[in-house]
């Protein structure tokens, strides 16, 4: 009986925490427009645990939506792979779709080697684990409270190199020409982050890890792919270990951010 009371008390506590998170998220969303537009004011939430949960709960659907878009693209590539497997050639519409994907994922289009293009895209057109995206966003943006997150929706520390493309860092080295990229929406920032991981040469190790796990029917998780991101930060391996630790330490928060059922 005592154990039952304890379990009931724990459940009530969890329910209260979820209720408070919903209220907190509703408050910060007021005046921010639709989800994925302007970043909410997470600094307005004084309770640290609620602030973190609200950040994850806000961002998770945006990450999930982008991953869903990528999965649709991957289905297109997969269908064309199956065409080649049967010894046939893809039709005009399929080649057109493939060419568009090659441009988006920065794969050189070779009209005489469409099979090679398809193979390259199969490695690149794939999801980024939600927990990895959420934790990196939290880490790079100070839980959505950094200057660049607030001013220009930059959650992942992306740079750009054309004058006026973003915001000039206060501590930019003399002679440096980079700016912190500006995004019209949080959704755009998430899309750029995922495309960056799926295209840039420095993240090829992550894509290889993902492909290996796919071929072995293993789960594509943030902890499994993080070791392929040593080039994301100048700090290298210590940065990766911090990302992995954040994923493990925030398991409960990340789980609660994902829709259940």
Secondary structure, DSSP 8 states (H G I E B T S, - for coil): -HHHHHHHHHHHHHHHHHHHHHHHHHHHHTTS-STTSS---GGG--SHHHHHHHHHHHHHHHHHHHHHHHHHHHHHHHHHHHHHHTT----HHHHHHHHHHHHHTT----TT-HHHHHHHHHHHS----HHHHHHHHHHHHTTTTSHHHHHH---S--EE-STTSEE--TT--TT---EEE--SSHHHHHHHHHHHHHH-GGGHHHHHHHHHHHHTT----HHHHHGGGGGGSTTTHHHHHHHHHHHHHTHHHHHHHS---
